[in-house]
Amino acid sequence: MMGLNVSLFSLLFLSGWIASSIRLMTILLLGSLGAVFTARSGITNIGIEGMMLMGSFVAVWGSYTFGNPWIGVLLGGMAGALVGLILGVLSISVGSNQVVSGTIINLFALGLTSFLSAVAFGTSAPSQVPSLGIVPVPLLSKIPFFGPILFQHGLLTYFAVCLVPVVWWIMYKTPTGIIIRAVGEQPEAADTLGISVPLVRYSCVLVSGFLSGIGGAFLSLGQLSVFMENMIAGKGYIALAALVLGKWSPWGVLGSSFLFGAADALQLRIQSMGLLDIPVEFLQMLPYVAAMVALAGFIGKAAPPASMGKPYIKSR
Amino acid sequence: MEIPSEVRKLAIAAVPPIVAIVLAFLLGSILIFAVGVSPIVAYRSMLDGAFGNIKSFTEVLVKMYPLLLAGLGISIAFTAGAISVGAEGQILMGGLATAFVGTYLGFLPAPLLIPISIMAGFLAGAVWGIIPGYLFAKKGLSVVINTIMLNYIAHYLVNFFINGPFKEPGGYYPQSPRISENAYWPSIIPGTRLHIGIFVALVAVICVYILMKHTPLGVKISSVGVNQKASRYMGIKVEKMIIIALAFSGGLAGIAGAGEIAGIHHRVLSGFSSNYGWDAIAVALLGKLHPFGIVLSALFWAALRVGANNMQRVTQIPVSLVVTIQALTIFFVLISEMWQHKGKLASVTHTFLKRKSIS
């Protein structure tokens, strides 16, 4: 009897844990899938955090103003793309250091979103806005055990997961993907073939900004339905770690995003259930330590796209 | 009349930051105008808030202290081409170590304890800089990613200590016990929070200047930053130089944390660094990675921080507006830096910004 109870309990724990891992993975996956584009075209995107923050604010504002969360999501994605455009101006046209540009973009997004939300909503308690619900997949969500884990999520979660094979297909099976990767590996050669390096890179930061913005919208409208100052709280940086751990590939970032989501979900669960006598802070630290250990232990000397981090300046 | 070339060089170097500041404030005034406040009133309240009286000016110097030290640290890492964004975590670790020393070695006399507290801060910050340096040298791991992760780890480590083993005995709040008075950094002007740390920081400025411009070690570090391959051919151990640069970088941020604890709070509180480590990146860039430039930019940045509070009191404009203006300033610095040096001899900042850094 005892044994049955324990196994039933651990089964419930497991299904709850995996389901919330997938939910927490969503924002990371959207951010890191977008960053696959920037990385493959030769850009280190530290600005994911700022793109997400801008997306999460504009999404709440859009949902509040138009009364429809999907308009909010769309506007959030566009706001993220706008931040991507600024990153593009600094790191592609101006040719400035990409990490520095990204860091400053995050500062800019932090300042601007805090300022605008104080102006739009006041500094009092944040207002609840129409938010995104959970959409169980018909039939599939009825499957015992697996149904609730895999098929009871928000639409953006399904979207993010379905995007993985799409991005893989674009990157490895289409001319577009070949061009993007050529620009990332050999910008000089791509240029010789008549490919516009800046155009490709701008397109990639826009895509990355849009997806990160949607990720931010998922956090503010799908999980919390409010905007709070600095609410991304480092998830953009974790998405970047997921990108590196996933070796800059779509399937890889699916795995690494899930890993980080699972670490986060585990600390939340253990914390709320008071299961283990471990200090809360160690559990909160877990995703970050996991990222460092995973990077140090698993990938060793990694080979990013050859021109990553290098501004491309056309020589005449 | 002949203008000395040194002065001319300095004047030319000062142009981009000044233009950047002016442009950022112009854009900021659009935002202020949009919320229905006169930009002149807002900026005047900022100026008053920062320089209106002795007391407010000492507050500027209080906030300048951590920005100056952490900014100096970042300039060393950047000059070596290593993009460390880890100052925030290094400040926290430095402060934590200083609190340990100030609490458990509190029986030592002040003339002994204060230098020890500075050293403890330096060492703890340096360790937090060496870790990403070592991981880069041995495994080729990104300095950026690891310094970011270490910021969060330091944050939770501090929270762990002040909620657990280092919590004030019998206290309610998550904070460490008050450090021994022997460990207090004396204040310079009684009745203000201004402590001797500002002198420590100025000594550090001179030390960093001498280190980077007039010692073989500094020249090697800069050389690694300019061209790794060539440095290697010249027999410089590139990896070692990067670890050393990151150690100094972390150590200086650690001293910043030491001063925050021993000079201001006298105990560890959660989030006692209030983003000084992130702001220090901007301070280092605005100061063009030069020790003397960083003195000016740290002063400017601190004045903005203090002035912003007064602006919020007077005009109700949120402090975050100033964060936006600060970010815009750095945007324009980046842009003007790349323009000014198009086709000309590059400055240190320009070299750093243009090359592929150890990301």
Chai-1 contact restraints between the chains, C-beta under 6 A:
chainA,res_idxA,chainB,res_idxB,connection_type,confidence,min_distance_angstrom,max_distance_angstrom,comment,restraint_id
A,T44,B,S359,contact,1.0,0.0,6.0,A-B,restraint_1
A,L90,B,L334,contact,1.0,0.0,6.0,A-B,restraint_2
A,V94,B,I335,contact,1.0,0.0,6.0,A-B,restraint_3
A,V94,B,M338,contact,1.0,0.0,6.0,A-B,restraint_4
A,G95,B,M338,contact,1.0,0.0,6.0,A-B,restraint_5
A,S96,B,L334,contact,1.0,0.0,6.0,A-B,restraint_6
A,S96,B,M338,contact,1.0,0.0,6.0,A-B,restraint_7
A,S96,B,L353,contact,1.0,0.0,6.0,A-B,restraint_8
A,N97,B,L353,contact,1.0,0.0,6.0,A-B,restraint_9
A,V99,B,I83,contact,1.0,0.0,6.0,A-B,restraint_10
A,V99,B,V144,contact,1.0,0.0,6.0,A-B,restraint_11
A,V99,B,S359,contact,1.0,0.0,6.0,A-B,restraint_12
A,T103,B,I281,contact,1.0,0.0,6.0,A-B,restraint_13
A,I104,B,A327,contact,1.0,0.0,6.0,A-B,restraint_14
A,I104,B,I330,contact,1.0,0.0,6.0,A-B,restraint_15
A,L107,B,A327,contact,1.0,0.0,6.0,A-B,restraint_16
A,F108,B,A327,contact,1.0,0.0,6.0,A-B,restraint_17
A,G111,B,S320,contact,1.0,0.0,6.0,A-B,restraint_18
A,G111,B,V323,contact,1.0,0.0,6.0,A-B,restraint_19
A,G111,B,T324,contact,1.0,0.0,6.0,A-B,restraint_20
A,G111,B,A327,contact,1.0,0.0,6.0,A-B,restraint_21
A,L112,B,T324,contact,1.0,0.0,6.0,A-B,restraint_22
A,S114,B,S320,contact,1.0,0.0,6.0,A-B,restraint_23
A,F115,B,P318,contact,1.0,0.0,6.0,A-B,restraint_24
A,F115,B,S320,contact,1.0,0.0,6.0,A-B,restraint_25
A,F115,B,L321,contact,1.0,0.0,6.0,A-B,restraint_26
A,F115,B,T324,contact,1.0,0.0,6.0,A-B,restraint_27
A,A118,B,P318,contact,1.0,0.0,6.0,A-B,restraint_28
A,V119,B,V35,contact,1.0,0.0,6.0,A-B,restraint_29
A,Y237,B,I148,contact,1.0,0.0,6.0,A-B,restraint_30
A,A241,B,I145,contact,1.0,0.0,6.0,A-B,restraint_31
A,P279,B,F160,contact,1.0,0.0,6.0,A-B,restraint_32
A,P279,B,G164,contact,1.0,0.0,6.0,A-B,restraint_33
A,E281,B,Y156,contact,1.0,0.0,6.0,A-B,restraint_34
A,E281,B,N159,contact,1.0,0.0,6.0,A-B,restraint_35
A,E281,B,F160,contact,1.0,0.0,6.0,A-B,restraint_36
A,Q284,B,Y156,contact,1.0,0.0,6.0,A-B,restraint_37
A,M285,B,I153,contact,1.0,0.0,6.0,A-B,restraint_38
A,M285,B,Y156,contact,1.0,0.0,6.0,A-B,restraint_39
A,Y288,B,M149,contact,1.0,0.0,6.0,A-B,restraint_40
A,Y288,B,Y152,contact,1.0,0.0,6.0,A-B,restraint_41
A,Y288,B,I153,contact,1.0,0.0,6.0,A-B,restraint_42
A,A291,B,M149,contact,1.0,0.0,6.0,A-B,restraint_43
A,M292,B,M149,contact,1.0,0.0,6.0,A-B,restraint_44
A,L295,B,L141,contact,1.0,0.0,6.0,A-B,restraint_45
A,A296,B,L135,contact,1.0,0.0,6.0,A-B,restraint_46
A,A296,B,K139,contact,1.0,0.0,6.0,A-B,restraint_47
A,K301,B,G140,contact,1.0,0.0,6.0,A-B,restraint_48
A,G309,B,K356,contact,1.0,0.0,6.0,A-B,restraint_49
A,G309,B,S359,contact,1.0,0.0,6.0,A-B,restraint_50
A,K310,B,K356,contact,1.0,0.0,6.0,A-B,restraint_51
